[in-house]
């Protein structure tokens, strides 16, 4: 029997969006550090323009601040394709994270990460180096999926303050895996020199 013809609702799996990208690097623009003031301005614009569909995300800004920011999709039928063009003037890539990187365990909710298309031409991210000790170019944005079951319609959920406890090690592991897919669990922390980490700068003023 063709599984696609089954009437059992438990067999229904909603199509998921895994990877997408946006922007162009044909004409490279100078990218300034993203300041907290600019994040507030962009968030205010989203709130004014998008009364529905907006979602609160966590931003590791190149200036060294970790803060919340409002983002929204241009097409409300594509809830996870958030408009992040102002954060990535030279383009971005986005990945869905379904399992914890390196160790591979399933998480209760999926996450989506947005990063610069070419990190090497973006400013060094002081928030990332301060939080996990890795050198990384460009802003990093995390968005959280609200749906958990495979048969649920996709929707996005605001990132909570408590999410920091997960997102810092998640970012650490994601960068480690991104740079070397063959890292073992024991190597996860061996590449991070704790003594070189800066002070973790969570922005309490615009905190979660």
PyMOL commands that set and color helices and strands:
alter all, ss='L'
color gray80, all
select helices_A, chain A and resi 3-5+9-11+36-49+85-87+119-121+126-132+161-179+185-187+194-196
alter helices_A, ss='H'
color red, helices_A
select strands_A, chain A and resi 19-22+55-60+66-71+92-99+106-116+140-145+156-157
alter strands_A, ss='S'
color yellow, strands_A
deselect
rebuild
show_as cartoon
